[in-house]
Amino acid sequence: MTSDFAETKKLFHLPEGVTYLDGNSLGPLPKAALARMERCMAQKWGEMVITGWNRAGWMAQPSALGDRLGWLIGAQPGHVVLGDTLSIKVYQALAAALDLVPDRRVILTDSGNFPTDIYMAEGLIKMLGRGHELRVVAPEDVADNVTDDVAVLMLTEVDYRTGRKHDMAALTKAAHEAGALTLWDLAHSAGALPVDVAGCGADFAVGCTYKYLNAGPGAPAFIYVAPRHIDSCKPALSGWLGHEAPFAFDLDYRPGTGIERMRVGTPPVLQMAALDAALDIWDEVDMQDVRRASIALTEQFIAGVEAACPMLTLASPRDADGRGSQVSFRFAEGYAAMQACIARNVIGDFRAPDIMRFGFTPLFIDAADVDKAIAVIADVMTNRLWDDQTYKTKAAVT
């Protein structure tokens, strides 16, 4: 199958005149999602009301969509389930992993990890009260710190700020050789580049569906558990839908079969309707094609911005193999500069303290879009259009 990105671009609603380089933070609306959600609301929720749980198959959605999504991360069928938020899935996966390595106390992560992962680890450590340690090292020092006291190596594959990409296969191998388990956060990987959790031997993986997967704001997260662990791992959040028999309403918890045990609460049916529509688009593309196109777009962008804007400093790895599908530049007034770009219809975002971040999704971004973005950024920077107090007042969401 050869991907036709000119056709996939037609499947998204993109605001008129906007060059959208923030799909790494929130993917745009798939046009089919409108009708899919309306049908879910009107024909299913509206006409079926509570019988929709059986008649429309709502209760089966978390696993069914998990399998549809699974190929994007190289997961075996039956080992991905959707629901809840990414923070909750991190907590679940980390707790389950620590329980499988009871004689060790170190969680190893890096300073490029997304803060929620670190916060979840800190909270879990305090709750357990068993002397666990969260060891945070620089990204480049992770391999040297995979020692025989590490219980879990917890990393985000692609750094949310810089786009730096870890070598999942190599680090998972190193962790296993040291007797540790791995937990990979794929928030900036799933849908951005080829991922192979099974081939790499990952133990646990989590991710979200509202970025590159385009399922909409607040869309559910996913969790992957390797087959060798699924029947022995213990869910720390023993919600009723992870129970062996949810509708028996027993007062004691018994974990469900396989990946079902990692479910917690009621599935977000409307949001899953949007994800279902988004996955239809993914069915039409090949991840190797996505990766090749992504690299071409990011290379074009880096070359163009560096040629026109010497005041910006590349924060992303220059080597394409070492970065995900985003490009970041450092600038002391990065927030104001980004707001000036947004005011001129080039949308990226800002990450403290000085990162201007741009995402590249070939499904709806092409070379002409990149050229437009470069021209606007060059105008903003060269003519200091960012130097306006209007752009310097920070909003709640940056």
Secondary structure, DSSP 8 states (H G I E B T S, - for coil): ----HHHHHTTEE--TT-EE--TTTS--EEHHHHHHHHHIIIIIIIHHGGGHHHHS-GGGHHHHHHHHHHGGGT--TTSEEE-S-HHHHHHHHHHHHHHH-TT--EEEEETTS-HHHHHHHHHHHHHH-S--EEEEE-GGGTGGG--TTEEEEEEESB-TTT-BB--HHHHHHHHHHTT-EEEEE-TTTTTTS---HHHHT-SEEEE-SSSTT---TT---EEEE-HHHHTT---SS--GGGBSSGGG--SS--B-SGGGGG--S---HHHHHHHHHHHHHHTT--HHHHHHHHHHHHHHHHHHHHHH-TTSEE-S-SSGGGB-SEEEEE-TTHHHHHHHHHHTTEE-EEETTTEEEEE--TTT--HHHHHHHHHHHHHHHHTTTT-SHHHHS--S--
